[in-house]
Amino acid sequence: MDNRKDVRDFLASRRARLTPAQAGLPSYGDRRRVPGLRREEVASLAGVSIDYYARLERGNLAGVSHAVLDALSTALQLNDAERQHLYDLARAASTSTGTPRAARPGKGTTEVRPSIRALLAGMTAVPA
């Protein structure tokens, strides 16, 4: 099962079924390139950036907060079953098994290099 495609299809379909009038937004003419709400409109209603919403709609729900999911659910006027489905998609994205990145050398060490220690020791008149 392709979780990213499921997320993309779900969010795009819910966005497409709402008109600006239903969402309480002004409609500027009858000609719209996309059916329903634009990504920018959903992002604005949910209180997130356009880039962040676009990333979510591309299927990247890993690590998304409950507050953002609630805001999306409200913006897209999801019913209880749809809201639960969105949470299930987010949970699946968070638990999906990806290839873990190798740790970079030097990350997580607690030792301070002598040159940095000397630099900090010389900074007596300023916070460091």
Phi, psi and omega in degrees: 000132180265099185297321181298318179293322178299315179297312181301312180297318182295307183295319180295321181291323179288326177292323184289335184276349181261136174266159176304321180298319179296330181271358180080023180255152176290145177251124182259083179088171182267347184268112176234143181287331181239148174287142177078209184278149172278160177304319181299323181290319178296316179301316180297315179296325182274349180075030177238166179287158179297318180298319181294316179296318179299320177297318178296317182292336175285356175106006181267079180263000182300125177082004180291141184279161176296325180297319179291319178297320177296317180296320176295318180299319179291314181299321181269002178053051181283143174279179185299318181294319179292320178298315179297322178297319178298316177297321178296320177297318180294319179297317179296323179292325181285333182258002181296144182270109176254174177280117181293145177284146175286142179292141177283143178301138177091345179284138176086359178279153182253356180281142177256131179299146180303324180294322178290319178300318179293319178298314179294322179296329179280352182264068185276336184265359183227153176289142180230000000 
